[in-house]
Amino acid sequence: MFATSALRSSYPAYKSPYGPKYQYQPHFAGITAKQVYRLLPTSAAFGGVALFAVIFYASGIPRVQSDILQHIPYFGKKYFVHEIPASDNPF
């Protein structure tokens, strides 16, 4: 019998002028540059909201106040500095 692979390799594949024009699209793990550019603003917005939520929930912790929140310009030095008067200090 005939070998089908030998028979098919001698003929070039027919490409219809009306069919889709496929081209190689570079990707990393199946994600293309177009998908990254479309999802970048959405992920940045979700990341900003998540960062705000974490800072909001952790703003009552004194270590977070002194290390992070007091270093915010025009806002941190006034609002997050808590000075305890000497009369209220038990020691």
Sequence and secondary structure as in RCSB ss.txt:
>XXXX:A:sequence
MFATSALRSSYPAYKSPYGPKYQYQPHFAGITAKQVYRLLPTSAAFGGVALFAVIFYASGIPRVQSDILQHIPYF
GKKYFVHEIPASDNPF
>XXXX:A:secstr
   HHHHHHTS     TTS       EETTEEHHHHHHHHHHHHHHHHHHHHHHHHHHTTSHHHHHHTGGGSTTT
HHHHS     GGG   
